[in-house]
C-alpha cells in the first residue's frame, strides 16, 4: 500500500468502502462523549487541547486536509421543536428530573443531566419514558405540521456558498437522518410502536409513507446540487439477540422507504449509503443488501455481531464500519492486541472501516485508547509496527 500514490480523504474513503484499492484505510478509531473526555482529562489529556489533535501528535500521524470541511448542514428535525422544560424534580442523591424533551416526550432522567442532553448525543443518558407525543391518529395529524420540507430553516442561510465550496472538496460530505423505524419510535414510543406493527399496520404504513415523502423532499435539493457523498440512515432497530421487529415486517413496512431514498440517492451519484443500527443485525443485513445499502455500522460485538462471520456469509455485498469491541479496548494490554488481530482478516479483505463499535465510553482509559489507536493505525499502514 505504501508505494501507491497518496490519496486525499475522499478518494481513500470511497476506495475503502467500495472494495477498491486505497493507499491506506481511513483512520477512524471512534469518538468519545462528554463523560469520557472528562475522564481523559483526569488521565493525562491536556486541558485546552482537542483529543484528536493530541492523539495524532502522540502517534506521530500528520493530519492532511487541504480544505475546510464544509458540510450541507441540512436539518431533518421537527420545526418547531417542543418546549424543553422541567416538569418535576424528584429528590435524591442523585435526584431525578421529569422533563419534556424537544420531541415532546415526557421522560425521567438523572438530575446529573439537563434537557439539552436529550437533544444531541452529548453523553450516555439513561431515561425512563412516561408519555409519548403520538398516541393515535389525531396526535399524528398535529405532529405532521412540524415537518414541512419547505421550511426555510431547514437549509443554512449560506447554502449557495456551501455548495460552491463542497464542489471543490477533497473530503467526504455527509447527511444523516432517521429511518422510518427510528422516527416512528420517537413519535409513538418503542413498546407502543411494536404493538402497532402487530395490531394496526395500516397506521404504521401511513406514518412511514409520510416520513418517506418528507425525507425525500428535504433531501432533493441536496441531491440536485450534486454535493453529497455519503448518507447515514439511523435506525437502531435490534436488541442484543434479535431485531425489534420481524424481517417480514421490515421488508413489508420499512423497505419501501429505503428503496425510494436509495434509488434517488444512487441516481444522484451518492457514493456510499450506510445503515446505522445497534444490536444483533444478522437477520436484517440481507434486507439492507436487497435494498441497496453499501454499508452498515457499528457491528456491536456485545450483541453477538461477528464481522468475520458476516464477511463469510454476505461476502462483498456490503461493507462495514465499527466492529471493534469497546469492552476489549477498556481491558487494555494484550486484550486490545487480540481484538485487533481478530478483525485483521476483514481489514485485509477490504470494504471495512475499523473503529470502536459505538461511542467510546468512559471506562476506556486515555492511555488504553492511545494504545488501541496506535495498534489500529499500524494495521492499514498509517504507522510502522512497533513504532
HELIX and SHEET records of a PDB file:
HELIX    1   1 UNK A    9  UNK A   17  1                                   9    
HELIX    2   2 UNK A   34  UNK A   42  1                                   9    
HELIX    3   3 UNK A   51  UNK A   59  1                                   9    
HELIX    4   4 UNK A  115  UNK A  118  5                                   4    
HELIX    5   5 UNK A  137  UNK A  144  1                                   8    
HELIX    6   6 UNK A  152  UNK A  154  5                                   3    
HELIX    7   7 UNK A  159  UNK A  166  1                                   8    
HELIX    8   8 UNK A  180  UNK A  188  1                                   9    
HELIX    9   9 UNK A  190  UNK A  199  1                                  10    
HELIX   10  10 UNK A  201  UNK A  225  1                                  25    
HELIX   11  11 UNK A  247  UNK A  249  1                                   3    
HELIX   12  12 UNK A  250  UNK A  254  3                                   5    
HELIX   13  13 UNK A  255  UNK A  267  1                                  13    
HELIX   14  14 UNK A  282  UNK A  291  1                                  10    
HELIX   15  15 UNK A  301  UNK A  303  5                                   3    
HELIX   16  16 UNK A  307  UNK A  314  1                                   8    
HELIX   17  17 UNK A  315  UNK A  317  5                                   3    
HELIX   18  18 UNK A  326  UNK A  331  1                                   6    
HELIX   19  19 UNK A  333  UNK A  349  1                                  17    
HELIX   20  20 UNK A  366  UNK A  379  1                                  14    
SHEET    1   A 4 UNK A  85  UNK A  90  0                                        
SHEET    2   A 4 UNK A  96  UNK A 100 -1                                        
SHEET    3   A 4 UNK A 106  UNK A 110 -1                                        
SHEET    4   A 4 UNK A 127  UNK A 131 -1                                        
SHEET    1   B 6 UNK A 174  UNK A 178  0                                        
SHEET    2   B 6 UNK A 230  UNK A 234  1                                        
SHEET    3   B 6 UNK A 272  UNK A 276  1                                        
SHEET    4   B 6 UNK A 295  UNK A 298  1                                        
SHEET    5   B 6 UNK A 319  UNK A 324  1                                        
SHEET    6   B 6 UNK A 352  UNK A 356  1                                        
END                                                                             
